[in-house]
């Protein structure tokens, strides 16, 4: 059974409402512009806007009394069907607002869930959205049955609405449990799929919704994935081969876009979809440089990356839509984010620069090392040749020292029982002489924490 009280707002007219609290930082764009984009993505028309600044929200209705009266008048004058808040509301606040205005009331989370439910295409995405919707709806089931409250019967008799509420709650809790079980299986399968591609370098596109990630994927890989100028056009991960000069085929993945105050339920539900980003060797953080809120959006993405535990991953910031941004704004962004790359996925401007930057970034994942092992350990020699580049070999009786370049993640999986690993830096010292071999950071990978080489190859 699927319970979805988030009916589509298609063909409805909406009043947008936002409350900026004292602890909320001001935004560069008009306060309700992003909410307007979300509502339009859901298919509704904007009938009016209402905005208020308050130190704290009103417990009963979130809005102050004067603004609530203004909202009632605005709904009546425009004959709006729905009121959409740019804030998260409690079930009681939604009920009070609906009684006061006579219109359906949605908060920001409910609106985003509605959009996701209409955009989910794959079985995995539909499971994730349904789980998030049900977890959102569970504490709000009582509100759905208030229309039966007046049908209560005599002493000792419960009304049908209350009976149905208990039945629905049990059904929803059972469905939530089933969905979590199904998504766990999806996650494990996804982890196996990603692990099976571990012999390839992987790059994952992340960024704010509608920043141009899918357009960039199409530009780099000649793919033909769906790309539109709308919020949350992509909910499913798509992976394509990208022939990066000097590297050969690299796997490039597109992921669901992030947004400010992305509901935590969605982040948790889309864990399997985000597995590509978790395991990627490099993240390409695509930002819309033409947006007046570009820096706010960049910070919002980093917040989500922190929530899913990959904020420390090597990341390259891509300032997309440079063709639509003014030079002064681009210069400010580049000064705030050194090492970023400006480009236009639409026109192709800056793509060559991006390829060079990605190549340099992936090279940082390699460690140059001397590995001493037994001459008869052909399995380890084959492993090093497959996953790295052997630069030279020096033989000494029954031992061989292999000078090679190997990705950190593979070097960390070589058992110290099988080989003596000496990472090194051959860059000249200040006196012009080669530096002595020095131990370098292997990115937190400890050989003792991983399977020995004999279990890997």
Order of alpha helices (4+ residues) and beta strands (2+ residues): beta-alpha-beta-alpha-beta-alpha-beta-alpha-alpha-alpha-alpha-beta-alpha-beta-beta-alpha-alpha-beta-alpha-beta-alpha-beta-alpha-beta-alpha-beta-beta-alpha-beta-alpha
